[in-house]
Structures are given as C-alpha cells and as structure tokens.
Amino acid sequence: IEFYARAFGAEEVMRMPAEDGERLLHAHLRINGGSLMLADEFPEWTGEADIKPVGVSLHLQVDDADEWWGRALVNGAIPVMPLENQFWGDRYGQLRDPFGHLWSIGGPQKG
C-alpha cells in the first residue's frame, strides 16, 4: 500500500489484516479515480507458493505520463517498455512494480 501511495498517489479506502497479523487479507485503494483491490499471497489457500500475474496490465490513463512514470521509478518500479510517444497518439510505457505486477501508463504526447 505504501508503494502504491508513493508511486501512484493511491488513497487507502480500507484495510483488513489477516488473522496472522502479518499479511493483508484485503485492501481497497483509489488511484486516479479508480478502485484497486489487493491482498497478500496465501499459498495455504491456493496450493501454490509463487503465483505471478500473467497476461494482465493495470493501466493508468493520466494527464502527465512523465510525472507518473518518474514517481513510480523513484519508488522502485522497473521499466519494461520505455515511456515514449506512440503511433496511436499517447505517450505510453510499461513498468513492473516491486510485487511483480505490470502497469501501463498513458497520457497526452509531449510536443
């Protein structure tokens, strides 16, 4: 939650800790007007110790892609696709957060 607050300006709506007092059972964040729900891993429920997200990108359409991109990098995100002006008209790039999730950031092109 702290990473998402620093990197993407997330606001915490609610948090529910797990019974073990260490992991997060559920949290609701608001980022750029949208909701994001998240939780820690519980391999005892899924039977898998290392589940990594596949085929999913969390997209943020923002007013200044460079500002959002820079804030994410300073807070530990790793570039996957450089932030550049794209042929479809957006300034767009992809990065991976410290938890393995892929994020795309898009906004108006810079002149």
C-alpha positions, 0 to 999 in steps of 0.5 A: 500500500505504501508503494502504491501511495508513493508511486501512484498517489493511491488513497487507502479506502480500507484495510483488513489484516489477516488473522496472522497479523502479518499479511493483508487479507484485503485492501481497497485503494483509489488511484486516479479515480479508480478502485484497486483491490489487493491482498497478500499471497496465501499459498495455504489457500491456493496450493501454490507458493509463487503465483505471478500475474500473467497476461494482465496490465493495470493501466493508468490513463493520466494527464502527465505520463512523465510525472507518473512514470518518474514517481513510480521509478523513484519508488522502485518500479522497473521499466519494461517498455520505455515511456515514449510517444506512440503511433496511436497518439499517447505517450505510453510505457510499461513498468513492473512494480516491486510485487511483480505486477505490470502497469501501463501508463498513458497520457497526452504526447509531449510536443 
